[in-house]
């Protein structure tokens, strides 16, 4: 085939863009043979080796609408799998093609379409995703997510058993995938190692993916019992099949998959299947008659909890197993470790014969001979003939997918017999009705085993035909040799290396000597070696016949093009020449002002998490010393090859917006730009899910400046996609919204009237390509309350600093009173005692002296650090004395490991001081103050209730370090970003504004209080109390606002408190009489039932709790309540009281509720420092 014929096929194939075809055309002018042109196009990355080989065979069909085939990567029982690229976004996909010969079997056709229908409804990281489906001609195909990994059964062939942590992690991830399928009302029915694939990410972390949904059961499928699995038929793999699946495949539920997953985990831990047998009959009978044996019988060192967990997964009775995959995943999690390539490589290296083990190919391929595979050829022929391509996935009213009715109904044919992962025949299908379960199973398994054994016998017999005779015996060959005694000369053996392309200019002189791939040939005993140039050598080229040195004085007037100099090494003997090896030297002749041009490039839309590769399509190809560079906007997360001009983009959630990226070609010296092209890249969030958050009510005072960030740190990048507009209430000035940072700023003018003022923030798309799920704009309202705190709220005011003489006198009296404690080594307890005394004082000399005594106490004692920091904060709030310098000293001197509750207090107080330092512009001090919290968050005892805090601290510390070094105009941006991060992690006062609360009571009509108990509550600047007066009504209150789904509340509750409950996710509605009806949950916070959660209208004791904890009665106790969606976690003094998942827990109001009391000498409820932190929408 000539290169011109190859170009005709290439144009017809649609594999290349116009610019790429121009490059190929230029190369074809220099190469006459199609094979040479194809090899060069492969070398330059314009074709894959498979595409080139198919084009050389005359194949031109490679495109299924926007899917372009790259290569064949495997063959399975249902057909072939190809690697392809989606031309819309350059993503890599896999195309699975059903074998044409199987289309006459309706059961297999149904199975293939079932896999399409089932997997297209699933969107989960742990399930291979189906993207599209269709048919070309009469051949069905589906387009799937391309998995860069290895099947689990292939790994198990190289690594016999896995570490417990790795095996559990694989099973845990598979369980997460099954849970997603379960939520979509699906049962897989064929979970086994061969159907689990490990996808290796760029950081070599493994993600387990479930594949082959061909046997899936759809619970809403009315044809389930007739179309694919009639009652009494068996589908699945005996080595991993549940007992109930052996009885009737059509009626199994998700617990069958849990059993199969347990058998898979058994195989990972022991290297064996639970019930080994010589045939499927033995295997199925064994699993139907007894439970799976303990894995510890084969692996004695296996920990008992793991062994017990595995036994629960594989109980014969489904009722005794875990009931959902989510339960399995949660049970496995404590025993898991990260799944990495390195961990498996180390295991493989320890296996026998490790030097021959090849680990973890980029993807698994099944060897097959395409020339002898009719199904493979039929598919390519259908594409080559230009058969119509129909993409057939369409949305159904139910939100799933269905196949287009263009697929004809094919009559059912005979069933086929497959093979299990272990090489044993799998059961066929029986059409007879089941009489009894036991008799039906025996008959079914017997027929299955007999069918499989007969099929295996026929298969093996067909593969074992005797080899044909070569037609000549050794004796005869020897006799023939004796009749030809003349010796022939030995032809030397050598192979010339491929020469690097050369770039020259007209008038230059070329001199080059060909090189060998290995050793040069030995000098022959007879004959000689001769160097020659081949046909089509440009005029003027000479070659030394002895040394092979090629010389060429390139004419000044030579046309700008690429020229090929064929070089050949021959062996000459008795006047005859034999070719030993050949190569080609490609010389591209360029003018001094070579005109380089990039192809035309349109805009790119890229979703977060997707990868896009931009490869240079420069014409002509640059010289070796030339390099590319990027200018314009800095690209999102990327890698760039400056030699090849290849840019790979992988944007994250912080990279939203439009980027105008310019690629330039520089001359060899790097001093001039020879060509450039600019591409516009618009990075959009996944599914364009953009919302404006609900902002809780804000409070400020006239003369202050209020800053309200509209987005969390994770979502702040959305501001790059939005245009924000602020509408202020009538008569209000000084407010603006920063569209770059998404921050509302209001410099409240003096004289602004007290009360609530509502601001409207509207967002419209900044780019025409962006859509808001059908809406043209988004909006949110922010309510701001202006004025001093309401009457009775006890709002903190700055007290004057007492006279020095009065303070000194009070301090002397205190030191005398506590002389013994001051000389003791147990100062941490003393610090806490002094703080308790201080909280009972009113501002004055005694109070100030107590604070001074605490602050001057030895802060190096680890247990006293939180007390010293607390005293500094109280002094600042009461007397307006900044304590930043002392806080820095305390933080710098700290060493040790405090208790969990102390760690939480220290982190909270240091973050408050970091805000003070940032507002003062003391960036180096911010860095110092953040180092200790960052260290504490990494410690095991640190609160797990603040997910995302560790990452936020890293980001804040980095910004502070940059600000400390100074960076010109960027400082203002970084300062805003830093303050936004720090403010986001500040706890706010809670329950301390009585006018913002909705009061409620529960009592008989005769005992109802006229004000719903409001007058019984006493509010101060630091807490609240409820009178212990005798009453028959239970009273409480709710905050007016509704909390989001993620928050943390902290407070100190005195041990004498009784009958205290906390509302969770409450909703309150007033009836016609004015009474409030409340629904939601109640959390007990006193000694009667500490940590118990009850429904206001329903069940009690919804969450397990630690009943061994006792509330210290004569002390203030730190409580923390953390809500994360439906997960609740309660701690007291750093110890977990109760935690777990609460499905009834919904976003709603919070508040307090106190049962009726008969009168107490002290207040019935005493609470101090109630505060709350609203967490970002996602961790």
PyMOL commands that set and color helices and strands:
alter all, ss='L'
color gray80, all
select helices_A, chain A and resi 3-13+18-28+34-43+49-56+100-102+106-120+152-158+164-183+193-195+224-228+243-247+249-251+254-270+280-289+295-297+304-313+318-320+325-333+341-349+354-356+370-372+374-384+437-463+474-482+686-688+716-721+804-817+819-823+827-839+845-855+862-879+884-893+900-919+923-937+949-965+970-984+994-996+1005-1007+1014-1016
alter helices_A, ss='H'
color red, helices_A
select strands_A, chain A and resi 63-64+67-75+79-86+91-98+130-136+139-145+149-151+186-187+196-200+206-210+217-218+389-391+393-395+401-403+502-505+509-513+528-533+542-543+549-553+561-573+576-590+604-607+612-615+627-632+638-641+646-649+657-666+673-684+698-700+705-709+722-727+735-738+743-747+755-765+777-786+988-989+997-1002+1017-1019+1023-1026+1034-1039+1046-1054+1060-1070+1076-1084+1093-1095+1116-1124+1127-1132+1135-1141+1149-1154+1165-1174
alter strands_A, ss='S'
color yellow, strands_A
deselect
rebuild
show_as cartoon
